[in-house]
Amino acid sequence: MVDTSKLTRPSNRKGVPPQTIDVAENLDKPPTGQKVPLQVRISPELRREFKGYANDHDVNANRLFEQIWSYYKDRHG
């Protein structure tokens, strides 16, 4: 049997924290005009329909979303 009374726990089990320079870059804003991802949860059927519509009308899905959003804002403020 092992005598556990003589075992010690390490004082710092988390390790060394990351350097400040390694984590500061996630706070920078992307340059104006650069595209950034937008994640939304939609049904597979709606995704298929959206992508199919974009493909049928020879328009990029990103551009189609921008057009839809612009139309919505114009109508709903």
N, C-alpha and C positions, 0 to 999 in steps of 0.2 A: 504494500500500500504506500501511496505517496504522502509525504508529510507536507501539507499545504501551509502550515504556519510559517515556513521559511520563505515562501514565495512572495515576491513584491510586484505591485502593479507599476507599469511605466508611468512617469509623471506627466508626460506630454504625448498622448496617443494620436493627436490630430496631425502632427507633423509641422513643418515650417509653413507659415502663411505665404501666399503668393506675393511677389513684389508689387508695389504700387503701380509701376509702369505697365505691368502685365494686365491689370484690370481697368485702368483708366480709359482705355480706348473704346470700351463699350458705351461710354457716355457721349461720344462725339456724334453729331448729327451728320447724315449723309449730305454731300454737296447738292445744291439745288439742281433739279432736273434728273437726278439719279433715281432709278426705280428701286423700291424696297418691297419685300413680300407682305402680303395681307392674307391672313389665314382665316377662313370662315368654314363652318361645318354645314354642308348641304347634302341632300340625298344623292345617291349615285345616279338616280334617274334625272334629277335636275342638272347635275354636272354633265351627264351625257348629252342632254338636250342643249345646254348652253354651248358646249364645245362643238356639237353638231351644227348649231345655228351659225356660230362663228365660221366654221369651215365651209358651210354651204354658201355663205355670203362673202367668202374670201377676205375675212377680216381677222386680225389677231385678237385672241381672247382678252388680252390686256386692253387693247383699244376699244373693244366692244364694252367691257366693263366701264371704262371711262365715259363712253357715250351714254350708257344707261344711267350712270351716276349723275352726269350733267343734266340729262333729261329729267330725272327725279327731282333734283334740286330746283330746277326751273319751275316745276309744277307744284312742289310742296314746300318751298322756302327753305 
